[in-house]
Amino acid sequence: MIDIPSELRPQVERRLSAEYFAWLTTVGKDLTPQPRPIWFVWDDGTFLIYSQPKAHKVRHIRQHPRVAVHFNADATGDNQILVFLGDARIDPDAPPAHQMPAYLEKYRDGIRGLNMTPEEMARDYAVAIRVAVTSVRGW
């Protein structure tokens, strides 16, 4: 894992384990930032994200792998803001979503809310994306 500034470490650890979703910002072909909400798990020092194969983020990552991931602030901005910068890659060796216990534990209700089984979700969201974090900043 990257070297996290000591003053941010407790907040980073708490939010990596507690947050239900985050925002992934990729860059489109015209270099415009494209933020979108994602489900994720923190796995082996990376954000692990599953995507539909034809999603724009997949195409963006193949063209421009530098990305940012951040969490929501609260309504007044009082939550500590954390921004993770990193390199994203498609991971063909990652297990499918329904075979990732941490992912299933976290998103089982969300998958049910999509009227899908875990296996159906894994077939539809078949592309695994890993974001290796290179730096984190916060305030």
N, C-alpha and C positions, 0 to 999 in steps of 0.2 A: 504494500500500500504506500501511497505517497506520504511525504512528511507533512502532517497537518499541524499548523501553528497551535501551540499548547492552549492558547486562550479559546480556540475554536473546537478543540477535540471533544469536549463533552457534548456540545451542541451537534456536531457532526455525527457522533456515534448514536445519539438519541434519535436524530431525525432519519438517519439511514435505516434504523430498525422500526421506527414508528410511522413514518409517512406512507400513506396509501398510494399516492401518485406524485409524480414530479413533472417538470416541464423539460422537454428535450428541444433544444434549438439547433437546427441544421441550417445549411445555407443552400439556397436554390441556385439554378444555373445562372441567374442574373445577379447572384451574390447577395440577394435579399435574405435576411434572417427569417427563418420559418419556425416559430415556437409551436409545440403541440404537446398536449398532456399524454403521459405514458404511465403504464403499470411497469414496475421494476422490482427486482430483488437485488440486494447487494450480495454478490457471489464471487468469492475468491478475489476480492479487491477490485471488482469491476461492477458497473451497473449492467445487469442482464435484462434485456428488453425483448419482447416478442412482437413481431409485426406481420401484417399481411404482406405477401410478396410484392404486390403492386403499389404499396403505399409510397407516397412521395419521399418520406424520410429514408427509405431504402435506396432510392435512386440518388438522393442528395448525398448520403453517406458514401456511396461508391464514387461520386465525383469529388466531394469535399469532406474528408473524414474528420476534420476538426469540428467539435461540437461543444455545446455547453448544456449542463443540466442544473436546474435549480428547483427549489421548493417554493410553495406559496408563502407569502407573508400573511399576517392577519389583516383585518380590515383597516387598522390604523398603522400598519407597518412596524408594529412592536415586536413581532417575531424576529429573531435574528435571521438575517438574510445570508444564505449560503449559495455560492455559485461554484460549480465544479467545471473545470475546463478539461477536455480530454480528446482522445483519439478514438473514434468509433470504427468498428469493423464488423462485417458479417461473419458469424461464427458457425460454419457448417458442422462443427463437431459438438456443439452444445446439445444436450438432450432436449427433446420436445417439451413444451410447457407442462403437459400432463404428467411427465416423468420427473419434474423438479419439485420435490416435497415442499420446499420453502415457498415456491410460487403458488402451488395449490393451496397451501395453508393460508396464505395471505389473500388470494383472490377467488377462492371457491365460491363465495357468495356473489361476487361480481360476475363470475362466469355464469352462474345460475341466472343472474339478472339479465344476461344477454340471451337467455333461453337456449343455452348451449350446454352440452356435457363437456367435461375437461378434454376428452378426446376430440370432440368437434372443434373446440376452441384451438387446440393444438394444430389441427389440420388447417384451419383458417388463418391462424397466426403462426405460420410455419417458419418464418425467418427469425433466427436469433441474432440479436445485435448486442455486442459488448462494447461498453465505453470504458476504456482504461483512463483513469483520471491522472492528469499530469500536474494539476494545481487546484487549490481551493482557496477562495477568498470569502470573507464575510464581514459583516458590520452589524 
